[in-house]
Amino acid sequence: RIPPPLKGRPESALQPTVQKHCSWTMAGIEYYQPEPSPMVAQPEGWKMDDTFFDPDLHLQIEPPTMVKDLNFQNVPFPYSTEEASKKRGFAYSAPFRVLSDEGVRAARAAVDNNVAAYNDIGKGNQRASFFVRGLGYTSRFMRDFTYDPSVTQLLSDIARDQLGVHTMTMSVGHTNVGQVATGRPVDKWHVDSTDYVLITIISDIEEMKGGLLRVLQQPDSSGGHFQELLLKGVPQELVETVKYTGPGYAIFMQGSKILHAVTPVLEAREPRYSLVNSYMTRDVFLRDPTKYHTFLSKGFDDRKDVVPLEYARHKAWRVKGQMKYILDEMAPGATPEEIAKILETTSEELKTSALLLREQQQDNAAFVDDGKTDGRAEAKRGAGRKGGMQPVTVRSKL
């Protein structure tokens, strides 16, 4: 169920009511906390603009009718009672409407105006040809859209989890820009450093050739599976291509598990703009996929005076929730081993974070550079052929 949109963004929108849910299970503990507020202090040289977000004007939420689970089977949405009871297990959705036409115009203006205003917001690297970061500090529209509770509630329902906006405020309003006819992928094969991403198209793609989202049909491409993909490449037979519907439409994905890429834009009326907002589970005991060096250097090369504190705030929020579980939920009869395990796990998370901040340890911020499956090979074949690239993979049946 999608709650009615709220006018503006009251403070309560940033601190939703917590559904208390905590239980000992084979996998550990479930304990949900309110999403943390975005960072209030402004980085030096950046200023929040006076744009506004109005849910009644800028949203046009039309939920997806189908999603894929981690077995890559189609599942109707809204879920049946049986499907809704299955925790998480979600891969990605069919395209669905999120922004109205006016919302698309406002989002696009937020990107273009801030790129023009600041020389350190738009950049590119070996993985992605051009992207925009930091709009959570400079665009009120982007910040308020990202934290809109009706969007977060819908995404929670799709994920079968309780979600919040990810703590790294630099990721608010992240936008990939696929320039036309460069032969470079918009984004190479990767898994995300946040649990979930909502990817919304905010450009005209009516006559676009290329710029296709490709997804590896593998239930979990993180960890050891990712290392194997780095060595062996991406298996072509497991790649599926998902086609967007148009501007204002989005695909929601558990990007921390699903390897994905976006092929080069060969022909288009304008560059391909995809707005990527990051979300996380509010269960503070679940595995945290957040990778410090994705933000600091090897991935996005975000501001060095911002990332360490954002990362520390993220870990502080998780650890605070873990300690709150001991304070508020544990009862006499809990065994010393149960209590010690929580303290030990929390301690290890803090120690690892300190090592990362001191550059005494690196976390994996790599990507898979496989030109055979990320569209570059097809771009070369189609460069001299009228009509450009044609997708060689089977389109999604979502």
N, C-alpha and C positions, 0 to 999 in steps of 0.2 A: 504494500500500500504506500502511495506517495502522499505525504502530508501536504496540505495547501501551502503554497509559497508564502514566505514572510516578507513584509514590506521592509526594505532596508536590511540591516544586519544588527539586531540587538546583541548585547554582550552575551546573553544566554545562548546564542547560536554557536558561540565558541566553546561553551561548556555544557554539552548536552547531558541530559539525565543519564546516569549510569544504570544499566541493567545489571544488578549484582548476579554474578554467575561464577561460582568457584567450586570446584570439586576435585578430589583426588581421582586420577584416572591412570591407566597403564602408561599413558604418554606424559604424565606429570600433572600440572595444575592449570586450570583455566581461571583467569581473573582479569576482568575488564576495568579499565580506567577511562575517565573523560579524556578526549583528545586535548593535547596541550595547545595553548594559544600561540599564534605566530610571534616571532620576536618583535618587540615594540621599538627598541633602540634602532636608529637609522645608521647604516654605514656612512662613513665620511664621504661627502660629495654626491650622495644620492638623496632625493627628496620625494616624498609621497605626493602624487598629483591630486587634483580635485575632481577627477572623474567619478562616476557613480555607477553602482550596479543595482538594478531594479528587477527582482525576480519576475514580476508581472510583465515587464517589457522585454527582458532579455532571455528568459527561459522559454522553451517549448518542449517540455519533457514528454516523450512518447516512448515508453519502455520497450525493450526488445521483446520479440515473440519467441526467440530461440537463443539458447546458449550452448556451448560445448563444454562437457566436463573433462576431467583429466584422463578419461579413457577415450576422449575425442568422439564421443557419441552426442548426437543432438538431443537436447533436453528442452521441452517447451517451458516458456516463462510467461506469466508467473508459475512458480513451481506447484506441483501437487503437494499434498500434505506429506506424502512419503519422501519426495525429493527435497522438500524444504527442511526435513529433519537431518539430512546428510550434511555434516559440517564441512565447510570449505569445498574441496573437490572440484573447484571451478577453474576452467581454462580461459575461455574468452567468449565474448558475446557476438551476436550478429550486430550489424550497424543499427543504431537507433538515434532518434532525434534528441538533442540536448539544448542547443541554442536556437533561438528564433533568428530571423533574418537581421533584425536590429541587434541582437546579441552577437552575431557573427561580425557585423560592421564595427561594433564597439570593441570586440576582442582584437580584430585586425588593426584598428586604430591604436590600441594600447601597445601592440608590438611595434608598429612602424614609428609611432611618435617617440617611443623610448629609445629605439635604436638610433633615431636621429638626434636625440637629446644627449645620449651618453655613448662615449666611444668604447666602453668596456662591457657593454651588455650583449652585443652580438659578436660571435666568434666562430671559428671552425677548427677542426683538428683531423687527425688521421682517420678517426672512426666516422665522424659526421661532417658533412660539407659545410653547414652553417646552422647555428642554433642561437637562441636568445635565452639568457638566464638573468635572474634577479628582479623580475617584475613584481614579485611579492613585496618588494621594498619601494617600488616606484609607481605602481599602478593600483589605485584603490579598486578599480573595476575588477582587475584580475584577482586581487586578494579576496574581495567579497564574493565573487563568483565561486572561487575555489572552496570557500568555507560555507557555502550555502547549504543549510541542513537538509533541504529536500533532495538535492543531488546526492549528498552523502548517504541519506537513508535508502535511496534507490540502489546505490552501489553496494551497500551492506546487504540488502535483500538478494541481489544477484550473487554476491560472493558467499552468501550463507555464513556471514561473519559480522562482527560489529567493528566498523571501520571509522577512522578519523583521517584528517589531512596529515600527511607526513610532516614531521617536525622540522625538516630542513627547509626553511623559508625561501632559500635561493631557488628551490625547485618549483615554487608557485609560479604558474604561468610559463613554464618552460615551453619553448616553441622551436620545432625543427623547421627549417626552410630548405626545401629542395629546389635548387636553381635548375633552370631548364637547359638541357643539352650539354651538360658538363661531362656525362659519362660516369659520374661518381654516384654511388648509392647515397640516398638521403641519410641512411643510417645502416651500418654494417651489422652482421649477426651479433647479438648480445642478449644477456639476461639483465634485468633491471636490478638496481641496488635499493629498490623499495618494493614492498609487497605487491602492490597493484598500481596500474596506471589507467587513466581515462584519456584516450587520444581522440581529439575532436578536430575535424577539418574546418579551417576558417578561410579557405580560398576557393576560387572557381576551379572545379576539376571536371567540368562537363566534357571537354574535348581533350583531356589529358591522356597521354600514352605513357606508360610506366608509372612510377610513384606508387607501386603496389606493396601492400603489407604482406610479408611472407612469414609463415609460422611453422615451426618444426613440430610435428605431431609426436612429441616425446613427453611423457608425463612430468618429468623433472629434469631440466637441463642445467641445474646448478651443481655446485660441488664437484665431485669426482666425474660426473657425467660431462660437465663443462670441460674439464681437463682432457677428456677423451675426444671431445669435439675439436678442441684446439689442435690435437695431434692428427686426427683422421679426417677432419672436415665435416661438412654437413651432408647427411645422406639425402640425395635428391628425391628418392622415392617417398620420403616422409614429409616433404615440404608441401604446404597448402597455401594458396594465394587467396587473400580476402580482399574484396573490392568494396570501397566506401560508396555510399549513396550520393552524397553531395555535401555542400557546406552546412555546418550546423549539426551534422551527424557524427557520432562517436562510436568507437569500439572500446569496450572495457576488458581488461586482461590481467591475469595474475602473472605479471611480467617477470617476477623474481624466479619463476619456475619455467616459463615458456621462452625458448630461444626464438627471437624474431628479428626481422630486418625490413628495410624499405628500399625498393629497387630505384635505380636512377630515373629521373623525370626526363623523358625524351622529347616530348612535345606537350605544350600546354599554353593556355592563354596568359598565364602568369605563374610565378613560382608557387610551389605547393607548400602551404602553411599548415602544420599540424600542432595543435596546442596539447601539451602532455602534462596533466596534473597527477601528482603522486599521492597515494593513500596507503595506510598501514592498518594492520589489525590493532585493536585496542587491548588485546590480550597481552599483558606484559611478560608472560612466561613463555610465549611462543618464540621460536628461532627468529632472530633479527637478521634480515639480509642486508641491512644498511652497511655500505662499504665506504669507509672514510676517504680512501684515495680516489674513488670515483668522483667525488666532489672536489677534493683538494687539487689534484694534479692530473692523473692519468685519464680521467674521463671528461670532466667539464671544465677543469682549471678555474674553479670559482675563486672568489676573492680570499686571499690568505688571511685577511683580518676579520673574516666573517665565518668561514667554514669551521675552524676549531671550536668556536663557542657554540655554533649550531649543533655540531656533533655532540659536544658535551651536554647540551640541553636535552638532546634526544636520549642520551644514556641516563641522564639524571631523572627524566620522566619515567623511564622503564624501571630503574632501581627504586625510585620512590614508590611506585606501585607494588613492587615485590616486597618492600619493607612494610607497606601498608597492609598487605595480606597477613603478615605475621601479627601486626598490631590489632587488626580489626576482625580477622576471620578465623584464626587458629584458636582452638579450645583445649582445655586440659585433656590429656590423653594423647596429644600429638607426641610421637616418639622423638627422642633426641636425634635419631638419624634423619627423620623427616625435616626437622628444624635445621639441622646442620647442612643438609643438602641445599636448602634454599640459600642459606648464608654463603655456602661455598660457591654456588652457581653465580650469585650476585657478585661476589668478590672476584671471580674469574672474569666476569664481564667488565668490571671496572679496571682490573689490571690490564686486560687486553686493550681497552680503550686508551689507557695511559701510555702504553707502549706505542700505539699507533700515533698518538698526538706528538710523542717525542721522536718520531721517525725511527724507532728501534724495531719496528715490525711493519710489514706491508700487507695489505689485504688485496684480494684479487679484483682488479678493475679492468680485466682484459676483455677483448672482443675476438670473435672468430673472423679472420680475414679470408673468406672463401669466395673468390670471384666467379666460380662455377654456379653458385646458387644464390648470390645476392643481386643478380641482375646485370653485372658488368659484362659477362660473356655475351648475353643476349643483346646488350646495348651495342657492343662492337659489331655483332652480326647484323643488327638492324640499322646501323648508322648510315649505310649507303643504300638502304632499301626504303622505298616509299611506304609510309605507314608506320615505320619505326618498329619498336619491339612488340612482339606478341608474347603473352605469358605462356610458358611451357608447362606450368603446373596446373592441376585441376582446381578450378575455383571452388570456394567453399559452398557447401550445400545449405549453409545456415540461411 
